[in-house]
Amino acid sequence: MQYVELIIITSVLQFFFFAVMTGKARIKYGIKAPAISGHEGFERMYRVQMNTLEMLVMFIPAIFIASNYWSTSLVSSLGLVYLVGRFIYWLAYVKDPASRTVGFMLSMLPSLALIILSIVGIIMSLAGIQA
């Protein structure tokens, strides 16, 4: 379970990093709060931060629930792919938003897999079937 917890807290730290990078972009491009537009460089970084927040809403509960029913190695491996995918997404989106697909898929697919594993695990548990 500690590996799963490490993945979860690392995903939160990754989001924190993206928030810091967004703050730096706000300063660099002179975007005063509460504005969220005004320079494409800032807007790209802001979208990475917001898209990551949207993904965390799915990812964190899914990995936590899935870890109750499936092996730590499976669940934490999916989490690791998610983390790498988010970094690839960040690098690609800031460079050229059209190139973000690989990073997006490397974070969306593990999240979807964890959601499915969570649902299957819950249903199997309710039916008295051991995963």
N, C-alpha and C positions, 0 to 999 in steps of 0.2 A: 504494500500500500504506500510505502514511503516514496517509491518512484512516481506513482501517480500524483501524490501530493507535491512532489518536486516539479512535475510537469505543470500542475495547476498554478503554483506560485510563480513559476517561470513565465507562464502566459500572462499573469498579472504584471510582472516586472517588465515584460516585453511591451505591454500596453502603456505602462508608465514611461518607458523609453520613448515610445512614439509620441506621447503627450509632451515630453520634454523637447523632442525634435520639432513638434508643432509650435511650441512656445518660441524656440529659436528662430523658426521660419517667420513667425509673426514679427519678431524684432528685426530680422534681416530685411524683410520686405516692407516694413513700416505699416503693418496692418494693426490698427488700434482696436482693442476690445470695445464693443462686442462684435465688431465686423468679422465676417467669415469669408469675405471675398475681397478682391482688389488686386491680387497678383497671382498668376497661375502657379508659381512655385509654392506659395503658401497654400493655395487651394488644394494642390495635390497632396501635400503633407497632411493637411487637415482631413482630407478624404481617407487617407490611410488610417489615421487615428479613429475616425468615426466608423469606418468599415470594420476595423479590428474590434471596436466596442460591440458592434452588431454581432460579430462572430462569437465573441466571448459569452454573450447571452445564451447561445446554443452550446458552445463548447464546454464550459465549466460544469453545468449540471449533467451534461451527457457523459463526460469522462468520469465524473464522480459516481453517478448511478451505475454506469457500465462496470466500474471497478468492483462493485459489490457482487457481480455475477460472473465475471470473466477473469481470465488470468491477468496478473499484473503486467507481464511481459507484452501481451497483446494490446492491452489498453494503453500502457505507457508508450509503446511503439507508435500507435496511432497518434498519440499526443505529441510525440517528437516530430512526426511528419507535419502535423499542424503547425508547430513552432517554426520549423524550417520554411514551410510554405508561407507563413506570415512575413518572414524576413525577405524571402524572394519577392513576395507581393510588394512590400515596401520599396525595395530597390527598383523594381520594374516600374511601379506606379509613379514614383518621383521622377524617374528618367523619362518614361513615355507611357501614359495610361493605357494605350492600346496594347502594350506588351505585358499586362498584368495577369493574363489568363492562367499561365502555369502556376504562379504563386496562389492565385485564387483557388484553383482546383486542388492544390496541395494542402489547402486549409479547409475548403468546403467538404471535400470527399471524406477526410478523416472524421470531421464533425458529423457528417451524415451517417457514417459507419458506426460511430459511438452512439448516436441516437437510436439507430436500429438495434444495436447490441443491447442498449438499455431496455428498449421495449420488449425484445425477445426474452431477455433475462427476467424481467418483471412477470411476463406472461408465463414463462416456464416455472418460476417460483410459485405463482398463484395456482398453477396446475400440479404442483408437487414434483416437478421434474428438476433434477439436479443438472446444472450447466456444466 
